[in-house]
Amino acid sequence: MTGFPDVSKIKYEGPDSTHPLAFRHYDENEVVEGKTMKEQFRFSVAYWHTMRGTGADPFGPATMLRPWEGPEDNVENACNRVRVFFEFCEKLGVYFFCFHDRDVAPEGDSLTQTNQNLDAVVKVIKEEQDRTGIKLLWGTANLFSNPRYMHGAATSCNADAFAFAAAQVKKALEVALELGGDGYTFWGGREGYQTLWNTDMKRELDHLARFMHMAVDYAKQIGFTGQFYFEPKPKEPTKHQYDFDAANCINFLRAYGLEDHVKLNIETNHATLAGHSVEHELEYAGMQGFLGSVDANTGDLLLGWDTDQFPTDVYMTTKIMLAFLKYGGLAPGGVNFDAKVRRESFEPIDLFHAHVGGMDTFAKGLKIAAAIRADGQLQKALDDRYCSWATGIGAEIDTGQHDFASLEQYMLEKGDAEPNQSGRQEALENLVNRYVF
C-alpha cells in the first residue's frame, strides 16, 4: 500500500514559489558556511508523532485519518506502517529518522514475544533503509508508557521494573547497532517524583547513573559507537523530572562520571517549560561542550504544557542556528522534528505541510544567522561591551595576576570604577530585524 499516492517528491522552488508543498528556502544543496543545508541540519522525522500520533487529547478520542492502519496493531500492520513511513521520508527529502522501540512494534505477552515482534519489524526497517539510504539518527526505548513504569524505570522503587528497563534498553541498543544508528537518547519519561514524602531522591539518582553506566558498558561490549544523549525536561508527566534542564543534566553527568560518554539532546518546548529560552539551553550546553542534538518543535505560551507544535517562528530558528554555527554544528546529531500536527489537522497531507513549513523555517533561520555572522556587527557590539576585559586590569584578572588584596589596592588608588556603557538592547534588536525582514 502507498500511503501518499497524490504527493510527489517535494522540490525546492525558491522564495517566489506559491506552491504549498514546495520548499521556498530549504535547498539541500545550497552551501552555507562551508556545508550544504543537508549537512547543516541533518533533518530527522520522529516516528512517534508522525506515524503514531492519533490526535487524542484529554477531552476526546483519536481524530487522525490514517488509511494505511489496519483494524489491529499487530506485526503485519506495523511492518506496513514502516513502508508508509519511508515513503513519507523519501517524498519529503529527509535522510534521517528517530524512533522508540514501542513505536515501531507492538508489545507481546512476554519480553520474549515482544523482542520477536521488534525483530520482525526491524527486518523491514533494514530493508527500507537499504532501499532508500535513509539512516537512523538515534534510537531510544519507551520506558514510560507501560504501567510497570508508573514509578519510573531506572529510578523506580521496584527493582524488577529497573531490571525490565535494563533488558529493554539492551535490546534497543542492539537494534540501534543493527540499523547503523548514529546515536541513542535517554529521555526519562517518568524518571522523577510527585512527592518527596515517598521518594528517596539520592537512591533514585544513584540508580539512574548506574543504569546509564550499564548502557555505556554494554554499548562498548557490542561495538556500538553511536553518541549517547540525555534529554532535559523539567516536568510532565512527573511534577519534578530529574533531567530538569541543561545545567541540571550536565551537573548530573559530571557528578556520576558520565561526562565523557553523554551529550545533550535539547528540545525547544522543554526549555520553555523550564523557564528558559531554547537559545539559553543551546548556549549553556554548547559552552560546556555538551551540545549534541536537537528536538525541533515549539510550545504555546498561552497553554503552558508540552504541545509539541511545528516550528514556524523565524526569529526562533535564527537564534537556534546562531548557536549551531557558533559551536560548529551538530553531527552526529541533527534536527529531529519531535512535533505533531494539531488534532484538527487530521488528513495525511497535513503531515507534509507541517514538515515542509518546519524545514523552510529552519532554512530561512540559517540564512539569516549566516548573514548576521558575515556582517559582524552583532559580534562587534558584543566585543565592545566587554572591551574592559581585553586590556589593562581586565586582562590581568583573566590571566590570574590578581587577588582580592591587589584588587582592593587597585581601587583604592583609582578611587572608583569607570562609568558603565549602555547595553543598547533595543538597537541590537533593531539590527537583527534588518536581516529578518
SEDRENBA-304806 format. One record per residue: residue in three letters; x, y, z of N, C-alpha, C, CB in turn. Coordinates in steps of 0.001 Angstrom, whole numbers, plus 500000, padded with zeros to 6 digits. Glycine has a CB too. Layout:
N
ALAXYZXYZXYZXYZ;...
***
This chain:
437
MET500838498806500000500000500000500000500874501246500000499051500004501216;THR500517502203499176501162503503499243500358504397500183501287504143497828;GLY501066505153501006500365505981501978499981507349501451501203506145503188;PHE500724507823500434500528509195499939500542509182498404501641510160500498;PRO499541508580497773499567508410496319499490509724495551498434507527495895;ASP498964510771496170498783512038495458499908513035495707497475512660495855;VAL500960512605496409502062513506496732503300513079495955502346513518498260;SER503903514023495251505166513779494565506314514220495460505215514520493203;LYS507533513975495024508698514413495776508665515930495957509996513979495066;ILE508825516382497191508819517814497489510088518434496906508723518074499034;LYS509925519530496161511054520158495476511304521573496006510802520199493961;TYR512524522045495796512862523432496084512484524286494889514366523586496419;GLU511657525316495133511227526191494042511623527644494253509736526101493874;GLY512205527970495399512686529326495614511697530222496344513031529941494309;PRO512158531389496815511344532286497645510068532786496992512154533452498039;ASP510013532802495664508829533335494985507746532290494754509228533933493668;SER508017531056495128507046529990494890505803530182495752507676528620495170;THR504645529874495173503390529888495926502823528485496094502367530781495232;HIS503588527493495680503146526106495805503166525729497286504054525140494964;PRO502046525245497822502003524937499257502882523766499669500598524650499663;LEU503219522912498726504093521777499025505376521878498198503366520432498740;ALA506048522993498354507369523195497763508208523964498771507282523958496390;PHE509509523711498747510405524453499624510708525814499009511711523663499874;ARG510604526847499817510938528191499377512346528582499819509919529191499915;HIS512832527984500890514149528336501424515078527126501591513983529028502757;TYR514514525950501805515358524772502017515790524158500691514619523730502859;ASP517023524419500327517657523796499162518788522938499714518189524877498109;GLU518615521648499710519568520765500384520983520892499837519114519335500264;ASN521136521390498625522474521506498019523090522897498181522398521165496543;GLU522336523850498718522883525194498915523929525173500028521754526203499250;VAL525077525767499765526172525778500737526089527046501585527552525687500021;VAL526070526859502894526054527965503858527170527701504869524642528099504575;GLU528106528621504962529258528499505854529983527157505684528810528663507302;GLY530200526815504435531041525665504126530371524316504130532127525623505057;LYS529057524260504427528341522988504414527034523162503654528075522478505860;THR526579522100503019525261522154502397524195522198503488525039520938501454;MET523019522655503119521913522646504083521612521225504562520652523268503457;LYS521743520285503682521541518885504073522489518507505202521748517945502867;GLU523742518948505111524735518642506140524524519481507399526140518871505596;GLN524122520729507232523931521611508382522829521105509304523606523022507914;PHE521733520634508720520566520297509527520490518831509926519334520663508787;ARG520794517943508997520592516512509251519161516296509788521666515964510272;PHE518186516797509017516785516723509425516356515271509651515887517383508369;SER515525515084510660515043513764511025513549513829511305515808513217512248;VAL512831512762510962511402512650511239511207511749512450510629512095510003;ALA510387512208513390510103511438514614508959510464514342509744512387515807;TYR509274509182514467508291508148514164507083508240515090508928506769514272;TRP507338508566516381506265508509517375505139509491517075506822508786518752;HIS505459510704516640504408511663516330503872511480514920504922513073516504;THR504777511307513964504353511270512564503522510031512255505565511316511647;MET503929508876512782503229507637512449502318507132513564504225506576512109;ARG502561507556514792501766507005515888500874508036516569502674506389516906;GLY501019509297516188500128510314516744498704510091516265500603511723516359;THR497759510170517188496359509879516858495460511106516933495828508816517785;GLY495946512176517564495098513348517759494262513285519020494201513519516587;ALA494362512208519775493608512101521029494136513123522032493705510662521615;ASP493234513646522860493642514516523952492753514205525155493546516031523544;PRO492975514852526309492180514503527494490676514722527332492660515301528663;PHE490262515423526259488851515738526105488186514985524953488688517213525900;GLY488967514120524274488351513416523172489261512372522561487928514384522127;PRO488689511417521826489457510315521245490183510724519968488541509142520955;ALA490797509738519332491612509964518135490798510605517019492215508647517646;THR491502511444516232490858512107515081491563511829513761490807513600515308;MET492796511328513800493609511241512590493095510189511609495040510932512958;LEU493043510583510339492731509631509278494039509053508766491920510305508122;ARG494242507775508953495463507106508529495060505832507783496399506783509755;PRO494820505936506475494255504817505717495137503586505687493981505246504322;TRP496416503743505994497303502582505980497173501719507239498737503039505825;GLU496480502209508279496353501441509509495322500332509356495975502355510671;GLY495660499148509864494734498028509839493846498028511068495490496715509739;PRO492929497082511141491999497024512282492673496633513581490892496050511993;GLU493871496025513486494576495569514692496052495967514585494431494014514879;ASP496607496423515704498020496826515696498889495596515936498301497922516778;ASN498972494760514913499798493559515010501098493770514226499028492312514477;VAL501922492752514158503216492862513486503037493160512003504025491575513670;GLU502065492512511373501823492764509948501497494235509705500676491876509429;ASN500629494793510528500268496198510396501470497093510663499125496548511350;ALA502280496719511659503474497504511988504461497518510825504153496944513245;CYS504622496394510153505533496327509009505034497188507859505702494880508544;ASN503724497165507616503153498004506564503335499485506896501659497680506369;ARG503183499831508173503358501217508618504780501692508343503033501350510119;VAL505764500825508535507160501170508264507338501547506798508091499998508632;ARG506737500795505913506883501077504483506259502424504126506239499959503645;VAL505119502735504728504493504040504503505393505150505041503096504102505172;PHE505995504927506195506874505926506797508053506250505889507379505439508151;PHE508672505249505339509823505504504458509382506179503156510562504183504143;GLU508182505867502693507652506602501546507533508086501902506270506028501109;PHE507038508379503098506896509764503538508260510461503566506235509823504932;CYS509245509823504194510583510430504287511196510647502905511511509547505134;GLU511011509675502014511533509813500647510933511024499938511246508544499836;LYS509618511146500000508947512227499298509244513582499935507451511982499271;LEU509460513586501247509806514821501942511251515223501665509584514663503446;GLY512116514253501411513525514542501193514302514653502485513674515805500410;VAL513964513814503463514658513770504747515420512454504822513657513916505950;TYR516632512527505354517538511380505275517774510688506607518846511815504717;PHE517062511128507673517210510513508993515844510355509642518144511357509896;PHE515789509457510620514577509288511417514976508859512828513614508242510764;CYS514037509011513754514226508585515144512996507790515578514463509816516091;PHE513179506855516495512025506101516978512287505509518367511671504986515987;HIS511187505273519106511212504437520298510952502992519865510151504918521357;ASP511433502053520654511201500648520327509716500317520219511846499761521370;ARG508922500877521125507494500540521130506705501310520070506902500817522503;ASP507312502320519451506649502992518327506481502046517152507442504230517892;VAL507530501277516892507565500530515633506996499134515741508964500446515134;ALA506967498554516952506500497172517095505663497026518359507692496192517126;PRO504581496284518288503714496121519456504348495215520511502363495555519032;GLU503989495453521757504418494562522826503651493246522736504209495223524210;GLY504323492170523131503679490872523191503294490512524604504577489811522616;ASP502986489228524830502576488759526155503759488535527079501783487480526031;SER504965488577526528506171488374527318507296489178526679506544486857527415;LEU508400489315527414509550490013526842510072489270525622510665490169527887;THR510047487949525677510495487151524532509661487453523290510420485654524861;GLN508328487442523462507450487713522332507610489153521840505994487445522719;THR507788490088522782507971491486522401509232491661521571508031492376523642;ASN510314491015521983511570491103521225511430490473519852512707490427521991;GLN510666489383519763510441488751518460509650489680517539509695487410518630;ASN508652490360518101507887491334517315508807492432516797506747491948518162;LEU509664492937517679510575494002517288511535493529516201511356494504518501;ASP512038492326516340512957491786515327512286491723513954513446490382515740;ALA511027491320513941510317491190512662510156492552511990508936490538512875;VAL509858493578512770509672494906512192511023495524511817508918495823513179;VAL512034495301512654513367495829512350513879495267511024514354495494513489;LYS513537494041510735513935493457509451513390494293508292513436491997509341;VAL512157494751508401511560495569507344512190496957507332510031495676507534;ILE512457497516508522513144498815508584514478498733507859513359499260510053;LYS515220497660508109516528497486507469516366497394505951517240496219508012;GLU515360496685505493515107496583504054514825497960503463513926495632503775;GLU514012498746504153513682500087503670514889501018503722512540500675504490;GLN515718500872504738516956501657504792517859501325503602517705501396506118;ASP517996500068503321518834499654502197518272500169500867518956498122502162;ARG516961500214500775516315500668499540516458502171499344514841500291499548;THR516379502939500440516291504400500340517566505128500746515163504889501187;GLY518428504505501540519605505188502069519310506056503281520217506028501001;ILE518088506017503795517710506811504969518278506149506224516154506956505075;LYS518854506968507120519586506450508281518847506742509586520992507054508334;LEU519229505989510596518731506203511953519596507253512639518725504873512766;LEU519001508406512957519743509445513676520023508986515099518959510779513683;TRP518988508585515803519156507936517095517907507138517446519459508973518190;GLY518125506130518236517027505321518737516862505543520226517259503835518436;THR515770505026520767515542505114522202514503504067522590515079506548522616;ALA514331503897523892513363502931524402512245503668525124514043501908525346;ASN511031503205524941509887503763525655509837503129527039508550503521524873;LEU510304503872528033510328503396529415509334504181530266511747503514530005;PHE508159504506529675507202505327530411505750504959530179507397506745530055;SER505422504295529059504016504049528743503428502865529502503862503820527268;ASN504159501780529593503632500580530241503419500825531733504585499389530027;PRO502330500305532302502077500503533738503212500031534650500820499786534121;ARG504070499122534170505176498682535031506100499848535377505978497560534344;TYR506048500909534568506920502059534788506187503228535461507512502517533465;MET505109502929536170504347504011536798505185504784537822503098503447537472;HIS506172504112538451507049504787539412508398505166538797507272503896540626;GLY508501505078537493509766505298536829510336503993536313510748505969537766;ALA511487504073535675512160502888535131513498502709535835512361503013533587;ALA514498503462535415515798503402536091515732503955537502516838504164535297;THR514716504758537826514593505339539167513440504722539956514397506847539069;SER512911503602539480511752503004540130512087502473541519511196501886539273;CYS511089502507542403511230501856543710511120500344543583510168502377544688;ASN510716499853542429510552498424542148511779497922541381509240498158541334;ALA512589497088542011513819496614541378513536495827540097514607495748542355;ASP512393495130540052512058494388538835511781495325537660510846493492539081;ALA511187496485537940510969497457536867512304497950536330510119498645537365;PHE513269498189537218514624498560536803515212497481535903515529498785538033;ALA515068496210536315515637495100535555514974494970534187515490493793536335;PHE513658495142534156512959495046532874513418496173531950511421495102533078;ALA513560497371532503514020498505531696515421498247531150514006499801532527;ALA516273497629531965517621497303531506517572496333530328518449496705532653;ALA516708495328530437516565494369529337516049495069528082515614493220529737;GLN515142496015528274514570496733527126515612497607526445513382497591527570;VAL516443498313527231517478499159526647518566498305526000518086500080527716;LYS518878497165526599519841496249525973519397495914524548519990494948526812;LYS518134495564524404517612495217523087517599496443522168516194494626523211;ALA517230497604522717517192498819521901518572499184521385516616499980522703;LEU519602498972522183520968499239521732521385498264520635521945499154522910;GLU520974497014520771521275496032519731520603496418518411520821494625520170;VAL519369496922518508518652497362517316519322498585516704517191497672517653;ALA519724499544517563520412500740517055521688500355516316520741501711518209;LEU522410499385516838523620498904516168523273498255514834524375497906517065;GLU522256497401514837521877496701513607521456497673512509520745495719513887;LEU520807498770512904520305499736511925521306500837511613519025500352512423;GLY522518500731512160523544501726511875523251503082512480523710501871510404;GLY522611503098513648522228504353514280523416505220514663521407504073515495;ASP523262506531514490524321507473514859524295507826516335524201508736514038;GLY523263507387517052523205507717518468522095506989519186523033509190518646;TYR522013507263520486520965506695521339520630507735522406521422505325521993;THR519326507955522653518894509001523578518225508423524810517948509959522883;PHE518596508991525973517902508717527229516940509873527486518916508537528425;TRP515642509585527451514673510552527942513888509885529056513728511056526800;GLY514027510389530260513402509774531426511963510191531573514162510123532677;GLY511083509588530807509683509992530822509062510044532199508900509074529982;ARG509392509090533051508875509091534421510003509031535452507923507913534624;GLU511202509461535035512331509486535971512269510794536763513707509348535213;GLY511485510778537819511270511948538647510333511579539780510706513121537819;TYR509694512561540383508807512241541501507636513208541565509579512267542821;GLN506587512758542259505421513595542517505469514225543910504148512776542362;THR505998513489544874506104513997546238507335513399546912504823513672547049;LEU508015514203547717509186513714548450508795512860549648510039514883548914;TRP507512512856550019507088512014551140507398510535550874505582512198551404;ASN507347510117549599507578508695549303508777508490548380506332508081548667;THR509705509460548360510815509413547406512158509492548108510695510545546398;ASP513035508528547801514437508567548234515233509101547039514964507123548708;MET515411510414546977515975511028545791517397510555545515515953512524545931;LYS518218510476546543519608510057546327519666508647545758520404510129547639;ARG518872507741546319518852506363545809518426506344544346517902505481546653;GLU517411507120544021516913507112542647517941507680541669515616507908542555;LEU518619508764542046519645509322541167520838508379541046520106510686541685;ASP521217507736542142522292506736542075521923505619541100522578506147543478;HIS520661505189541162520222504115540268520190504577538808518836503611540689;LEU519761505816538575519751506342537206521168506359536639519140507764537170;ALA522134506795537444523519506818536978524042505403536728524411507536537998;ARG523710504476537635524162503092537441523579502519536152523758502210538649;PHE522327502823535897521650502351534679522359502880533433520163502792534675;MET522688504175533430523337504764532259524746504217532077523381506288532383;HIS525456503960533167526773503330533054526654501915532477527466503285534431;MET525609501190532860525383499860532287525201499957530780524152499190532929;ALA524462500984530337524246501168528905525556501484528195523227502285528656;VAL526364502351528792527668502688528208528533501445528095528386503760529051;ASP528545500644529150529362499424529153528873498433528097529337498765530544;TYR527553498289527974527036497323527006527293497794525580525535497094527224;ALA527192499092525351527497499615524011528925499265523614527293501147523962;LYS529864499424524547531248499048524262531360497554523983532161499435525433;GLN530624496770524742530695495309524602530251494848523220529836494635525666;ILE529199495484522668528682495032521374529252495827520205527172495127521359;GLY530052496856520496530657497633519420529792498749518883531013496739518314;PHE528820499219519691528002500361519281528758501633519625526595500340519971;THR529116502415518615529933503618518819529134504904518663531092503627517848;GLY527811504799518577526983505990518433527041506878519670525548505594518151;GLN526689508134519488526702509112520570525498508908521491526706510545520003;PHE525734508910522807524641508898523775524191510328524040525073508203525095;TYR522862510499524223522286511803524540521394511693525779521478512352523335;PHE521341512780526546520458512911527697519560514103527395521265513098529060;GLU518236513929527473517312514974527048516675515668528246516230514389526144;PRO516939516963528427516343517675529565514838517892529396517032519020529753;LYS514135517773530515512724518153530603512388518361532068511791517068529957;PRO511770519496532428511609519813533847510430519140534529511472521269534004;LYS509373518866533771508141518320534342507346517651533232507295519432535039;GLU506279516985533619505436516201532717506143514920532274505047517037531492;PRO505653513783532645504438513581533435504637513701534957503874512232533122;THR505874513584535464506042513785536898506115515276537203507309513061537411;LYS505913515624538476505946517034538871507349517592538794505398517208540278;HIS508345516761539144509752517171539066510539516063538385510339517479540486;GLN511012516349537164511857515393536445513312515579536882511717515575534900;TYR514058514483536944515464514574537333516333515202536246515993513198537673;ASP515845515208535009516574515836533896516005517234533632516486514956532605;PHE516007518088534646515259519342534638515637520267533488515465520058535935;ASP516903520615533335517356521493532260518803521158531931517210522993532658;ALA519403521912531016520764521595530577521746521635531741521211522569529485;ALA521665522680532575522595522801533700522444521636534657522375524117534442;ASN521212521267534949520943520140535846521499518839535276519437520002536094;CYS521274518597533973521740517354533346523263517284533320521188517235531921;ILE523911518410533002525371518418532950525958518176534337525883519752532381;ASN525346518768535351525801518523536719525677517045537070524998519374537715;PHE524546516430536703524344515002536957525404514164536246522941514570536504;LEU525639514455534972526605513668534202528004513778534795526619514124532739;ARG528394514968535223529721515147535815529805514517537194530068516626535903;ALA528741514643537963528754514095539319528913512581539314527477514476540051;TYR528390511940538275528416510474538227529394509929537188527031509948537934;GLY530310510752536698531357510258535814530888509844534438532023509119536444;LEU529842510485533935529307510155532613529630511210531557527812509974532700;GLU530393512226531945530587513378531064531341513054529780531318514449531800;ASP532114511989529768532857511632528558532035510779527601534124510897528926;HIS530826510391528022530040509448527232528725510017526711529756508238528047;VAL528239511098527323526870511561527051526859513057526760525939511244528243;LYS526162513454525683525884514858525404524380515097525581526357515254523959;LEU523917516285525252522511516619525467521736516695524162522395517934526206;ASN520487516269524230519520516470523152518536517530523647518779515113522754;ILE518635518744523112517865519884523593516556520009522823518682521176523468;GLU515462520202523553514162520409522919513621521789523271513163519315523349;THR513110522492522268512597523845522467511490523888523509512086524406521156;ASN510487523046523375509336523076524274509739522728525702508257522114523788;HIS510713521833525858511186521503527195511931522675527824512087520275527148;ALA512642523435526992513348524612527503512360525611528086514182525274526390;THR511279525876527358510321526860527846509581526361529082509326527209526751;LEU509350525057529194508741524517530404509637524721531618508436523037530224;ALA510951524781531387511905525010532469512094526494532775513240524389532118;GLY511382527352532051511523528778532260512685529395531509511674529051533700;HIS513185528684530493514299529161529685513848529356528241515485528176529755;SER514655530050527475514500530057526024515367528928525466514900531455525405;VAL515058528489524247515853527420523662517277527881523410515221526933522364;GLU517464529180523075518825529649522834519653529634524115518804531054522242;HIS518989529839525257519706529727526535520218528302526732518788530135527717;GLU519347527325526516519737525927526708520833525514525731518522525011526546;LEU520727525967524472521754525640523483523088526284523852521316526096522085;GLU523043527527524295524276528221524675524922527555525889523989529705524974;TYR524124527201526870524692526571528058525317525222527715523617526395529135;ALA524580524418526935525128523122526536526371523304525676524077522302525777;GLY526336524261524743527461524478523842528702524946524564527092525472522792;MET528563525906525467529746526450526140530373525433527083529381527714526912;GLN529574524443527516530093523398528384530590522185527605529031522974529362;GLY530433522209526277530888521094525455529932519922525408532194520624525945;PHE528632520169525685527663519078525743526566519187524677527031519039527111;LEU526696520102523722525663520242522698525750519066521732525809521590521938;GLY524661518287521656524705517079520843523695517045519716524498515904521704;SER522403517197520048521349517075519051520176517928519510520921515581518844;VAL519165518064518640518041518952518931516734518286518526518206520304518202;ASP515738518383519397514368518059519029513676519359518677513619517304520178;ALA513327519523517420512801520789516914511284520823517041513220521005515450;ASN510818521726517861509380521976517985509199523323518664508659520835518791;THR508012523613519090507763524808519888506520524570520711507611526074518996;GLY506350525372521741505151525285522555504269526506522346505515525139524029;ASP503160526520523044502255527670523022502245528256524423500800527269522554;LEU502777529467524561502916530073525879501564530359526523503719531353525778;LEU500493530403525750499168530605526320498607529327526927498222531129525264;LEU499170528185526542498689526908527064499554526404528206498646525871525957;GLY500885526488528047501757526187529168502112524737529376501149526675530368;TRP501813523861528431502288522492528549503028522098527273501112521524528824;ASP503432520847527213504296520380526129503455520083524894505093519123526559;THR503168521123524113502258520965522975502927520418521725501628522278522653;ASP504257520462521655504982519835520533504484520304519169504856518324520618;GLN504403521601518968503988522135517674505185522281516741503286523487517850;PHE504916522328515450505995522505514477506523523939514543505503522170513041;PRO507835524114514389508424525456514475508127526279513228509937525361514684;THR507562527470513430507268528370512310507735529796512591505771528367512011;ASP508484529985513658508952531308514078510385531506513589508868531470515633;VAL510573532387512609511895532604512024512859533212513035511791533506510797;TYR512358534047513934513237534592514969513832533467515809512470535582515869;MET512994532503516179513472531400516999514502530562516251512304530526517441;THR514221530223514997515167529387514267516457530140513961514537528884512974;THR516376531461513814517600532249513637518483532142514869517263533723513352;LYS517880532259516040518649532139517284519241530740517429517761532464518497;ILE518460529735517066518964528360517129520149528181516192517852527356516773;MET520021528687514977521089528496514002522334529296514360520609528886512618;LEU522181530435515013523359531160515500524138530293516481522946532491516170;ALA523427529551517315524101528652518262524770527493517530523098528112519302;PHE524069526877516570524659525773515816525964526206515150523668525256514758;LEU525897527350514459527069527815513724528200528196514670526704529004512841;LYS527864528782515787528885529174516762529659527965517263528245529908517939;TYR528965526860517485529611525688518077529936524598517064528734525117519151;GLY529921524939515780530445524019514778529501522959514275531603523365515311;GLY528207523107514524527242522141514009526917521045514993527752521534512751;LEU526066520102514547525527519079515439526029517667515168524053519085515350;ALA526530517387513992526876515999513649527755515376514738527604515944512280;PRO527444514124515154526499513175514542525043513351514966526920511788514868;GLY524729514443515685523339514736515982522661515397514798523234515620517210;GLY521450515891515016520722516534513942519522517277514468520294515524512913;VAL518675517709513544517453518431513870516286517470513674517289519722512986;ASN515758516969514779514694515972514745513356516645515016514957514847515774;PHE512403516465514114511097517096514277510233516305515253510389517221512923;ASP510519516528516545509692515958517604508458516850517742510485515848518970;ALA507617516803516731506472517702516638505305516952516013506820518972515812;LYS504125517388516357502934516692515860501945517695515278502267515871516991;VAL501229517252514258500176518088513702499064518232514734499629517493512376;ARG498315519316514623497228519559515556496098518546515386496696520965515376;ARG495355518361516442494222517435516442493265517719515283493470517522517773;GLU493139519016514944492214519399513883492807519204512480491803520845514066;SER494131518999512398494794518762511099494926517260510915496212519469511023;PHE493846516626510535493723515176510667493986514396509387492368514845511155;GLU494167515086508257494363514369507000495845514063506783493807515188505819;PRO496179512978506092497590512627505877498411513740505238497678511403505017;ILE497815514515504342498553515577503656499074516617504641497666516251502609;ASP498406516766505787498838517752506776500221517432507328497834517826507915;LEU500620516171507318501965515795507752503021516441506862502127514267507741;PHE502750516519505578503692517175504656503725518680504883503313516876503196;HIS502556519298504996502519520741505222503336521103506472501053521231505370;ALA503195520323507522503874520612508785505391520516508646503392519656509870;HIS505867519442508057507310519247507932507934520222506938507609517820507508;VAL507254520481505826507780521441504857507930522812505512506859521531503616;GLY506917523233506273506995524513506961508132524572507960505702524799507657;GLY508311523490508719509400523465509692510770523509509040509293522235510549;MET510948522758507969512235522736507272512540524088506643512245521644506199;ASP511525524718506034511724526031505431512052527089506492510476526444504644;THR511391526995507641511643527970508705513073527848509214510650527778509863;PHE513554526643509338514946526452509759515915526932508684515210524973510083;ALA515593526670507420516477527112506339516560528633506290515989526569504989;LYS515423529299506454515429530759506489516248531251507683513982531310506558;GLY516079530610508835516856530981510010518344530802509806516414530177511191;LEU518722529742509102520144529516508808520708530634507950520342528170508104;LYS519988531018506907520494532069506013520604533409506741519577532215504783;ILE519647533688507613519710534934508383520882534890509360518382535175509144;ALA521042533762510040522143533633511004523496533776510319522066532283511728;ALA523641533177509151524909533287508416525176534724507991524896532373507185;ALA524129535440507583524301536840507191524707537699508380523012537383506571;ILE524110537443509529524473538183510744525937537947511091523571537768511928;ARG526372536711510995527761536380511320528722536987510302527948534857511378;ALA528345536976509026529226537521507994529378539028508136528693537181506604;ASP528302539704508491528353541156508651529210541556509862526932541720508800;GLY529084540816510942529950541029512099529537542118513064531280541325511633;GLN528461542855512766528096543973513641527606543503515008527023544822512980;LEU526867542400515031526392541886516315527565541430517181525405540722516098;GLN528522540738516560529697540291517298530535541486517759530546539346516432;LYS530636542512516930531403543704517312530775544382518524531489544696516135;ALA529431544459518535528748545055519675529018544257520953527239545137519408;LEU529064542954520816529363542099521967530802542310522444529134540617521610;ASP531721542337521505533124542563521854533314543925522519534008542459520604;ASP532635544944521988532770546288522549532244546338523979532028547308521678;ARG531191545589524254530611545622525599531598545075526634529298544814525639;TYR532445544155526227533409543533527147534836544029526901533361542009527006;CYS534959545209526312536298545690525941537193545920527161536183546983525141;SER536603546168528320537428546406529510538194545162529940536559546888530658;TRP537788544003529406538475542745529742539565542403528730537468541597529818;ALA539696543204527677540673542897526630542066543389526978540236543504525318;THR542155544445527773543452545030528139543411545439529609543797546262527230;GLY544524545928530100544590546515531429544192545569532541543729547710531482;ILE543441546089533508543106545323534701542276544091534366542358546196535691;GLY541390544215533364540567543070532987541394541911532474539565543474531942;ALA542340542209531578543209541167531044544068540562532148544096541727529929;GLU544491541395533088545307540897534203544504539959535101545857542069535030;ILE543231540293535342542373539402536143542195538063535434540988540058536405;ASP541932538122534135541690536894533379542910535992533306541238537233531989;THR544101536551533431545320535736533380545852535413534773546397536453532574;GLY545016535637535794545358535204537145546401536033537856545820533830537100;GLN546518537291537497547560538130538087547107538864539346548032539130537073;HIS545860538665539756545346539422540897544625538534541892544415540514540424;ASP544505539083543134543674538503544169542873539630544805544531537739545230;PHE542102539330545862541275540365546484542119541537546990540468539769547637;ALA543251541211547568544072542274548160544603543223547094545239541671548948;SER545090542666545989545652543527544939544555544331544240546422542680543907;LEU543348543740544127542254544482543511541750545587544438541108543535543146;GLU541812545308545737541481546383546679542454547546546524541503545860548132;GLN543734547245546427544741548295546279544534549065544985546151547699546316;TYR544179548335543914543914548967542615542777549988542734543561547895541552;MET541696549602543414540567550510543522540829551639544512539331549749543930;LEU541636551385545550541999552462546474542762553553545729542849551915547650;GLU543625553127544824544408554093544057543557554771542985545613553406543412;LYS542634553988542362541823554543541257540683555407541780541254553410540387;GLY540135555020542903539069555796543520537671555286543222539170557199543084;ASP537359554939541984536033554431541630536120553729540274534976555588541594;ALA535078552958539981535032552240538702534745553206537556533961551128538742;GLU535188552838536366534854553601535173533341553577534972535589553035533926;PRO532777554616534393531325554633534148530901553475533245530903555972533513;ASN529705552939533500529153551884532651528701552460531313527978551180533355;GLN528615551577530309528101551956528999526752551289528772529097551570527880;SER525938551871527921524614551319527631524721549922527017523842552253526686;GLY523761549070527369523708547738526769523151547737525357522884546829527624;ARG522473548836524958521967549009523594521060547844523140523140549149522630;GLN520248547302524057519416546155523689518484546473522527518602545696524885;GLU517822547601522599516865547945521538517561548131520195516100549218521905;ALA518747548739520214519496548915518972519889547575518378520741549765519213;LEU520248546616519236520633545300518743519424544537518205521311544497519852;GLU518283544698518867517061544086518340516717544660516965515886544302519315;ASN516887545962516807516653546582515503517652546081514463516737548107515616;LEU518898545854514899519909545333513993519515543965513463521258545256514690;VAL519088543085514345518675541743513923517463541832512993518346540859515156;ASN516535542762513289515362542920512437515723543262511002514462543985512996;ARG516830543953510809517247544296509448517518543059508596518488545167509491;TYR517922541983509242518198540743508495516939539890508325519284539925509210;VAL516033540003509304514840539143509271513840539641508241514177539083510656;PHE513684540979508124512734541496507139513221542793506525511371541707507776;
***
